[in-house]
Amino acid sequence: SYLKTSPGCPGVGWLQQVALQESLVMQELQIVEGNQHRDFADIVWQITERGCCNEFVVRYDCGHSLRAEVCVPAIPSTKEYGSHPTERRRYAQHALHVLTRNPASLQAQVTVLEGRCRHCQRGQRQTLVCGPVHIDLREPA
């Protein structure tokens, strides 16, 4: 059965092995927004600590970009981990393991504020940017 241990990693179940492989791939993944290149572990850490990150931004037609709120209810606390990059990677692996245990539950929620730009009160929201993904937020005419 697929729930038994896998020959590739003795003592590790199939689902745990998949989560481990995903976390190893995600460590190498870099999210790019403009000139910014960051490790996935740093992004997960920032979302957990601040409830937002530099990669989730809302762009307005006035030229401003504001961070969107990111909520991940099931993500574990960072209190048991240090701030060293190795500890952050270990935390990202743990977070991915926790999030893949129950795939049917709410994993993440991105909140985009309605209305005009909070900075100048003139611009209308245009796009939600999440790394290389752009989502159109323009209101239908």
Backbone as a printed PyTorch tensor [residue, N CA C, xyz], in Angstrom:
tensor([[[  0.8350,  -1.1870,   0.0000],
         [  0.0000,   0.0000,   0.0000],
         [  0.8730,   1.2420,   0.0000]],

        [[  0.3520,   2.3530,  -0.4820],
         [  1.1250,   3.5820,  -0.5760],
         [  1.3350,   4.2470,   0.7720]],

        [[  0.6570,   3.8100,   1.8340],
         [  0.8400,   4.3930,   3.1560],
         [  1.9810,   3.7360,   3.9330]],

        [[  2.4860,   2.6140,   3.4240],
         [  3.6160,   1.9650,   4.0780],
         [  4.8830,   2.7510,   3.7830]],

        [[  5.9490,   2.3640,   4.4520],
         [  7.2010,   3.0910,   4.2520],
         [  7.7010,   2.8990,   2.8330]],

        [[  8.3810,   3.9120,   2.3670],
         [  8.8970,   3.9050,   1.0060],
         [ 10.3140,   3.3580,   1.0000]],

        [[ 10.7040,   2.6090,  -0.0390],
         [ 12.0730,   2.0990,  -0.0910],
         [ 13.1030,   3.2170,  -0.2390]],

        [[ 12.6890,   4.3910,  -0.7510],
         [ 13.6310,   5.4980,  -0.9270],
         [ 14.0950,   6.0990,   0.3840]],

        [[ 13.2460,   6.1680,   1.3890],
         [ 13.5870,   6.7290,   2.6890],
         [ 13.0640,   5.7830,   3.7530]],

        [[ 13.9040,   4.8820,   4.2690],
         [ 13.4200,   3.9170,   5.2520],
         [ 12.8450,   4.6080,   6.4800]],

        [[ 11.7030,   4.1230,   6.9420],
         [ 11.0720,   4.6710,   8.1380],
         [ 10.2240,   5.8990,   7.8840]],

        [[ 10.1540,   6.3410,   6.6460],
         [  9.3710,   7.5360,   6.3150],
         [  8.2140,   7.0990,   5.4360]],

        [[  6.9960,   7.4540,   5.8230],
         [  5.8170,   7.1120,   5.0400],
         [  5.7950,   7.8570,   3.7160]],

        [[  4.9710,   7.3500,   2.7900],
         [  4.8880,   7.9310,   1.4600],
         [  4.4980,   9.4050,   1.5050]],

        [[  3.4720,   9.7490,   2.2860],
         [  3.0280,  11.1420,   2.3540],
         [  4.0980,  12.0310,   2.9680]],

        [[  4.7880,  11.5230,   3.9870],
         [  5.8620,  12.2980,   4.5990],
         [  7.0000,  12.4980,   3.6110]],

        [[  7.2820,  11.4670,   2.8110],
         [  8.3430,  11.5870,   1.8240],
         [  7.9820,  12.6250,   0.7660]],

        [[  6.7260,  12.6500,   0.3340],
         [  6.2830,  13.6510,  -0.6420],
         [  6.4330,  15.0500,  -0.0520]],

        [[  6.0210,  15.2320,   1.2140],
         [  6.1540,  16.5400,   1.8640],
         [  7.6200,  16.9280,   1.9760]],

        [[  8.4930,  15.9600,   2.2790],
         [  9.9180,  16.2350,   2.3860],
         [ 10.4830,  16.6540,   1.0390]],

        [[ 10.1090,  15.9480,  -0.0350],
         [ 10.5850,  16.2970,  -1.3660],
         [ 10.0910,  17.6820,  -1.7710]],

        [[  8.8200,  17.9900,  -1.4590],
         [  8.2750,  19.3130,  -1.7760],
         [  9.0350,  20.3890,  -1.0280]],

        [[  9.3490,  20.1420,   0.2440],
         [ 10.0500,  21.1570,   1.0180],
         [ 11.4640,  21.3710,   0.5010]],

        [[ 12.1180,  20.2980,   0.0360],
         [ 13.4530,  20.4580,  -0.5270],
         [ 13.4080,  21.2630,  -1.8160]],

        [[ 12.3910,  21.0110,  -2.6390],
         [ 12.2350,  21.7780,  -3.8720],
         [ 11.9170,  23.2300,  -3.5430]],

        [[ 11.0410,  23.4420,  -2.5490],
         [ 10.6370,  24.7930,  -2.1940],
         [ 11.7880,  25.5950,  -1.6000]],

        [[ 12.7470,  24.9340,  -0.9500],
         [ 13.8980,  25.6490,  -0.4190],
         [ 14.6730,  26.3180,  -1.5480]],

        [[ 14.7350,  25.6370,  -2.6720],
         [ 15.4910,  26.1590,  -3.7950],
         [ 14.7050,  27.2050,  -4.5960]],

        [[ 13.3820,  27.2140,  -4.4040],
         [ 12.5300,  28.1280,  -5.1550],
         [ 12.7860,  29.5620,  -4.7250]],

        [[ 12.9240,  30.4350,  -5.6680],
         [ 13.0530,  31.8450,  -5.3580],
         [ 11.8680,  32.5730,  -5.9740]],

        [[ 11.2340,  33.3970,  -5.1740],
         [ 10.1310,  34.2110,  -5.6550],
         [ 10.7190,  35.5580,  -6.0740]],

        [[ 10.3600,  36.0200,  -7.2480],
         [ 10.9520,  37.2330,  -7.7890],
         [  9.8760,  38.3080,  -7.9240]],

        [[ 10.1170,  39.4530,  -7.3600],
         [  9.2610,  40.6220,  -7.5430],
         [ 10.1970,  41.7900,  -7.7740]],

        [[ 10.2300,  42.3100,  -8.9830],
         [ 11.1680,  43.3690,  -9.3070],
         [ 12.5870,  42.8190,  -9.2530]],

        [[ 13.4620,  43.4770,  -8.4930],
         [ 14.8520,  43.0490,  -8.3580],
         [ 15.0590,  42.1910,  -7.1210]],

        [[ 14.0160,  41.8360,  -6.4270],
         [ 14.1300,  41.1250,  -5.1630],
         [ 14.1250,  39.6150,  -5.3890]],

        [[ 15.1200,  38.9270,  -4.8340],
         [ 15.2070,  37.4670,  -4.9100],
         [ 15.3370,  36.9700,  -3.4770]],

        [[ 14.3690,  36.1610,  -3.0300],
         [ 14.4190,  35.6620,  -1.6530],
         [ 14.1490,  34.1730,  -1.6110]],

        [[ 14.7170,  33.5380,  -0.6080],
         [ 14.5150,  32.1170,  -0.3790],
         [ 13.0980,  31.8810,   0.1340]],

        [[ 12.5120,  30.7580,  -0.2580],
         [ 11.1510,  30.4340,   0.1670],
         [ 11.0230,  30.3940,   1.6890]],

        [[ 12.0450,  29.8920,   2.3680],
         [ 12.0120,  29.8120,   3.8330],
         [ 11.8730,  31.2000,   4.4520]],

        [[ 12.5280,  32.1980,   3.8830],
         [ 12.4130,  33.5660,   4.3990],
         [ 11.0050,  34.1260,   4.1960]],

        [[ 10.3790,  33.7570,   3.0880],
         [  9.0220,  34.2230,   2.8090],
         [  8.0430,  33.6150,   3.8070]],

        [[  8.1490,  32.3080,   4.0430],
         [  7.2690,  31.6440,   5.0100],
         [  7.4730,  32.2320,   6.3990]],

        [[  8.7280,  32.4870,   6.7640],
         [  9.0510,  33.0750,   8.0720],
         [  8.3890,  34.4460,   8.2210]],

        [[  8.5110,  35.3000,   7.1910],
         [  7.9330,  36.6410,   7.2480],
         [  6.4060,  36.5950,   7.3220]],

        [[  5.7750,  35.6910,   6.5980],
         [  4.3170,  35.5630,   6.6600],
         [  3.8880,  35.1810,   8.0750]],

        [[  4.6210,  34.2550,   8.6820],
         [  4.2710,  33.8130,  10.0330],
         [  4.4860,  34.9180,  11.0540]],

        [[  5.5860,  35.6310,  10.9400],
         [  5.9240,  36.6700,  11.9150],
         [  5.0820,  37.9420,  11.7600]],

        [[  4.8170,  38.3540,  10.5270],
         [  4.1930,  39.6690,  10.2940],
         [  2.8020,  39.6300,   9.6830]],

        [[  2.3910,  38.4840,   9.1560],
         [  1.0850,  38.4100,   8.5090],
         [  1.0650,  39.0140,   7.1260]],

        [[  2.2380,  39.2730,   6.5730],
         [  2.3710,  39.7790,   5.2120],
         [  3.7880,  39.4710,   4.7480]],

        [[  4.0420,  39.6700,   3.4710],
         [  5.4070,  39.5370,   2.9730],
         [  5.5690,  40.4230,   1.7580]],

        [[  6.8110,  40.6390,   1.3710],
         [  7.1080,  41.5540,   0.2750],
         [  6.6260,  41.0380,  -1.0730]],

        [[  6.3750,  39.7330,  -1.1750],
         [  5.9750,  39.1440,  -2.4510],
         [  4.4870,  39.2690,  -2.7440]],

        [[  3.6530,  39.4960,  -1.7470],
         [  2.2100,  39.6710,  -1.9400],
         [  1.9040,  41.1610,  -1.8860]],

        [[  1.7660,  41.7920,  -3.0410],
         [  1.5020,  43.2280,  -3.0770],
         [  0.3290,  43.5220,  -4.0010]],

        [[ -0.3470,  44.6140,  -3.7040],
         [ -1.4310,  45.1060,  -4.5500],
         [ -0.9070,  46.3450,  -5.2580]],

        [[ -0.9780,  46.3320,  -6.5790],
         [ -0.5430,  47.4980,  -7.3540],
         [ -1.7640,  48.3350,  -7.7190]],

        [[ -1.5930,  49.6410,  -7.6300],
         [ -2.6570,  50.5970,  -7.9340],
         [ -2.2970,  51.3810,  -9.1870]],

        [[ -3.3140,  51.9460,  -9.8650],
         [ -3.0620,  52.6990, -11.0910],
         [ -2.3460,  54.0190, -10.8450]],

        [[ -2.2270,  54.4470,  -9.5850],
         [ -1.4890,  55.6600,  -9.2530],
         [  0.0150,  55.3960,  -9.1680]],

        [[  0.4130,  54.1110,  -9.2340],
         [  1.8270,  53.7650,  -9.1780],
         [  2.2690,  53.1960,  -7.8320]],

        [[  1.4390,  53.3020,  -6.8140],
         [  1.7990,  52.7630,  -5.5060],
         [  1.5830,  51.2550,  -5.4540]],

        [[  2.3300,  50.5960,  -4.5860],
         [  2.1630,  49.1640,  -4.3110],
         [  2.1100,  48.9970,  -2.8010]],

        [[  1.0950,  48.3270,  -2.3130],
         [  0.9380,  48.0890,  -0.8820],
         [  0.8720,  46.5960,  -0.6210]],

        [[  1.4140,  46.1700,   0.5130],
         [  1.4000,  44.7550,   0.8670],
         [ -0.0160,  44.2830,   1.1660]],

        [[ -0.3110,  43.0720,   0.7210],
         [ -1.5880,  42.4330,   1.0370],
         [ -1.4160,  41.6240,   2.3180]],

        [[ -2.4760,  41.4810,   3.0810],
         [ -2.4350,  40.6820,   4.3060],
         [ -2.5260,  39.2070,   3.9390]],

        [[ -1.6480,  38.3950,   4.5360],
         [ -1.6250,  36.9570,   4.2710],
         [ -1.8340,  36.2340,   5.5920]],

        [[ -2.8640,  35.4100,   5.6440],
         [ -3.1880,  34.6680,   6.8610],
         [ -3.0880,  33.1770,   6.5750]],

        [[ -2.2910,  32.4800,   7.3770],
         [ -2.1590,  31.0200,   7.2690],
         [ -2.4880,  30.4550,   8.6430]],

        [[ -3.7600,  30.0850,   8.8740],
         [ -4.2110,  29.7090,  10.2140],
         [ -3.5000,  28.5080,  10.8270]],

        [[ -3.1530,  27.5170,  10.0350],
         [ -2.6170,  26.2690,  10.5910],
         [ -1.0970,  26.2700,  10.7180]],

        [[ -0.4460,  27.3530,  10.3450],
         [  1.0200,  27.3570,  10.3380],
         [  1.5590,  27.4040,  11.7740]],

        [[  2.6110,  26.6320,  12.0720],
         [  3.1460,  26.6060,  13.4310],
         [  3.8770,  27.8980,  13.7910]],

        [[  4.1140,  28.0800,  15.0640],
         [  4.8050,  29.2710,  15.5670],
         [  6.3000,  29.1770,  15.2760]],

        [[  6.9430,  30.3250,  15.1750],
         [  8.3860,  30.3690,  14.9350],
         [  9.1830,  30.4520,  16.2310]],

        [[  8.5160,  30.4490,  17.3720],
         [  9.1890,  30.6570,  18.6600],
         [ 10.2510,  29.6040,  18.9700]],

        [[ 10.0590,  28.3730,  18.4800],
         [ 11.0030,  27.2950,  18.7860],
         [ 12.2190,  27.3020,  17.8580]],

        [[ 12.2720,  28.2150,  16.9180],
         [ 13.3370,  28.2390,  15.9280],
         [ 14.1220,  29.5370,  16.0500]],

        [[ 15.4190,  29.4440,  15.7520],
         [ 16.2550,  30.6400,  15.7350],
         [ 16.1260,  31.3630,  14.4120]],

        [[ 16.8190,  32.4730,  14.2800],
         [ 16.6980,  33.2630,  13.0610],
         [ 17.7990,  32.9420,  12.0440]],

        [[ 18.6570,  31.9930,  12.3410],
         [ 19.7000,  31.5800,  11.3980],
         [ 19.0390,  30.9630,  10.1630]],

        [[ 19.6160,  31.1570,   8.9700],
         [ 19.0070,  30.6050,   7.7530],
         [ 18.7400,  29.1010,   7.8100]],

        [[ 19.6050,  28.3390,   8.4750],
         [ 19.3710,  26.9020,   8.6000],
         [ 18.1280,  26.6230,   9.4240]],

        [[ 17.9270,  27.3870,  10.4880],
         [ 16.7330,  27.2420,  11.3260],
         [ 15.4790,  27.6380,  10.5610]],

        [[ 15.5910,  28.6650,   9.7290],
         [ 14.4350,  29.0880,   8.9260],
         [ 14.0500,  28.0200,   7.9130]],

        [[ 15.0380,  27.3500,   7.3250],
         [ 14.7450,  26.2630,   6.3890],
         [ 14.0810,  25.0920,   7.1130]],

        [[ 14.5830,  24.7870,   8.3170],
         [ 13.9860,  23.7130,   9.1120],
         [ 12.5360,  24.0690,   9.4560]],

        [[ 12.3030,  25.3470,   9.7840],
         [ 10.9430,  25.8070,  10.0740],
         [ 10.0490,  25.6770,   8.8330]],

        [[ 10.5590,  26.0600,   7.6580],
         [  9.7660,  25.9620,   6.4290],
         [  9.3990,  24.5110,   6.1420]],

        [[ 10.3160,  23.5750,   6.3930],
         [ 10.0090,  22.1610,   6.2130],
         [  8.8990,  21.7260,   7.1610]],

        [[  8.9820,  22.1640,   8.4190],
         [  7.9550,  21.8180,   9.4050],
         [  6.6070,  22.4210,   9.0010]],

        [[  6.6120,  23.6740,   8.5670],
         [  5.3750,  24.3430,   8.1560],
         [  4.7280,  23.6130,   6.9760]],

        [[  5.5120,  23.2090,   5.9870],
         [  4.9670,  22.4730,   4.8480],
         [  4.4130,  21.1180,   5.2790]],

        [[  5.0930,  20.4790,   6.2160],
         [  4.5940,  19.2020,   6.7310],
         [  3.2300,  19.3960,   7.3990]],

        [[  3.1160,  20.4270,   8.2270],
         [  1.8540,  20.7040,   8.9270],
         [  0.7490,  21.0330,   7.9290]],

        [[  1.0620,  21.8340,   6.9190],
         [  0.0570,  22.2470,   5.9440],
         [ -0.3790,  21.1160,   5.0240]],

        [[  0.4660,  20.1150,   4.8150],
         [  0.0910,  19.0100,   3.9330],
         [ -0.5900,  17.8650,   4.6740]],

        [[ -0.6520,  17.9430,   6.0030],
         [ -1.3310,  16.8800,   6.7570],
         [ -2.8160,  16.8370,   6.4710]],

        [[ -3.4440,  18.0000,   6.3200],
         [ -4.8810,  18.0640,   6.0730],
         [ -5.1300,  18.9720,   4.8640]],

        [[ -4.9890,  18.4600,   3.6470],
         [ -5.1000,  19.3020,   2.4630],
         [ -6.4890,  19.8970,   2.2320]],

        [[ -7.5210,  19.3570,   2.8820],
         [ -8.8770,  19.8810,   2.6780],
         [ -9.1430,  21.1390,   3.5020]],

        [[ -8.3210,  21.4250,   4.4950],
         [ -8.5530,  22.5940,   5.3420],
         [ -8.0480,  23.8710,   4.6600]],

        [[ -8.4820,  25.0100,   5.1950],
         [ -8.0480,  26.3040,   4.6740],
         [ -6.5420,  26.4390,   4.8650]],

        [[ -5.8160,  26.6330,   3.7850],
         [ -4.3580,  26.7000,   3.8610],
         [ -3.8640,  28.1360,   4.0210]],

        [[ -4.3780,  29.0210,   3.2110],
         [ -3.9290,  30.4120,   3.2580],
         [ -5.0410,  31.3110,   2.7400]],

        [[ -5.0350,  32.5220,   3.2540],
         [ -6.0140,  33.5140,   2.8010],
         [ -5.2770,  34.8230,   2.5830]],

        [[ -5.4540,  35.4090,   1.4060],
         [ -4.8470,  36.6930,   1.0810],
         [ -5.9610,  37.7290,   1.0770]],

        [[ -5.8060,  38.7620,   1.8970],
         [ -6.8230,  39.8060,   2.0040],
         [ -6.3540,  41.0470,   1.2600]],

        [[ -7.1630,  41.4730,   0.2950],
         [ -6.8740,  42.6770,  -0.4700],
         [ -7.8970,  43.7240,  -0.0590]],

        [[ -7.4120,  44.8510,   0.4270],
         [ -8.3190,  45.9110,   0.8580],
         [ -9.0810,  46.4830,  -0.3280]],

        [[-10.3480,  46.7830,  -0.0940],
         [-11.1800,  47.3640,  -1.1470],
         [-10.9330,  48.8580,  -1.2430]],

        [[-11.3500,  49.4070,  -2.3610],
         [-11.3460,  50.8560,  -2.5130],
         [-10.0480,  51.4150,  -3.0520]],

        [[ -9.8310,  52.6660,  -2.7090],
         [ -8.7020,  53.4270,  -3.2510],
         [ -7.4030,  53.1350,  -2.5110]],

        [[ -6.3220,  53.6200,  -3.1020],
         [ -4.9860,  53.4780,  -2.5340],
         [ -4.9440,  54.1090,  -1.1440]],

        [[ -4.4220,  53.3920,  -0.1730],
         [ -4.3480,  53.8950,   1.2070],
         [ -3.2910,  54.9760,   1.3700]],

        [[ -2.4100,  55.0860,   0.3680],
         [ -1.3330,  56.0770,   0.4580],
         [ -1.7760,  57.4550,  -0.0400]],

        [[ -2.4090,  57.4990,  -1.2170],
         [ -2.7630,  58.8000,  -1.8090],
         [ -4.2630,  59.0180,  -1.9340]],

        [[ -5.0740,  57.9830,  -1.7110],
         [ -6.5400,  58.0410,  -1.8180],
         [ -7.0380,  58.3370,  -3.2280]],

        [[ -6.1630,  58.2350,  -4.2530],
         [ -6.5850,  58.5100,  -5.6320],
         [ -6.6260,  57.2560,  -6.4840]],

        [[ -5.6300,  56.3920,  -6.3300],
         [ -5.5040,  55.2450,  -7.2190],
         [ -6.4890,  54.1300,  -6.9150]],

        [[ -6.8880,  53.4270,  -7.9670],
         [ -7.7460,  52.2500,  -7.8440],
         [ -6.8700,  51.0060,  -7.9580]],

        [[ -7.2500,  49.9510,  -7.2540],
         [ -6.4470,  48.7290,  -7.3070],
         [ -6.5300,  48.1160,  -8.6950]],

        [[ -5.3850,  47.5950,  -9.1420],
         [ -5.2840,  47.0340, -10.4870],
         [ -4.9240,  45.5560, -10.4640]],

        [[ -3.8730,  45.1960,  -9.7020],
         [ -3.3190,  43.8500,  -9.7840],
         [ -2.8360,  43.3800,  -8.4240]],

        [[ -3.0920,  42.1030,  -8.1170],
         [ -2.4670,  41.4450,  -6.9740],
         [ -1.2740,  40.6880,  -7.5380]],

        [[ -0.0990,  40.9750,  -7.0010],
         [  1.1280,  40.3330,  -7.4670],
         [  1.5950,  39.3780,  -6.3860]],

        [[  1.7980,  38.1310,  -6.7850],
         [  2.3440,  37.1180,  -5.8930],
         [  3.5080,  36.4770,  -6.6360]],

        [[  4.7110,  37.0280,  -6.4370],
         [  5.8730,  36.5520,  -7.1800],
         [  5.6350,  36.7340,  -8.6660]],

        [[  5.7180,  35.6600,  -9.4520],
         [  5.5300,  35.7830, -10.8940],
         [  4.0580,  35.7900, -11.3270]],

        [[  3.1260,  35.5700, -10.3940],
         [  1.7040,  35.4950, -10.7210],
         [  1.0550,  36.8740, -10.5400]],

        [[  0.3000,  37.3210, -11.5400],
         [ -0.4210,  38.5940, -11.4930],
         [ -1.9070,  38.3070, -11.6580]],

        [[ -2.7120,  38.8010, -10.7110],
         [ -4.1530,  38.5800, -10.7370],
         [ -4.8390,  39.9330, -10.9260]],

        [[ -5.6880,  40.0240, -11.9480],
         [ -6.3860,  41.2640, -12.2600],
         [ -7.4430,  41.5530, -11.1860]],

        [[ -7.3960,  42.7430, -10.5880],
         [ -8.3550,  43.1390,  -9.5470],
         [ -9.2590,  44.2810,  -9.9670]],

        [[ -9.1770,  44.6850, -11.2230],
         [ -9.9740,  45.8370, -11.6730],
         [-11.4610,  45.5310, -11.5730]],

        [[-12.1990,  46.5040, -11.1560],
         [-13.6590,  46.3880, -11.0600],
         [-14.2380,  46.4150, -12.4750]],

        [[-15.2400,  45.5750, -12.7400],
         [-15.8760,  45.6250, -14.0690],
         [-16.5950,  46.9730, -14.2560]],

        [[-16.5310,  47.4810, -15.4700],
         [-17.1210,  48.7960, -15.7490],
         [-18.6140,  48.7490, -15.8370]]])
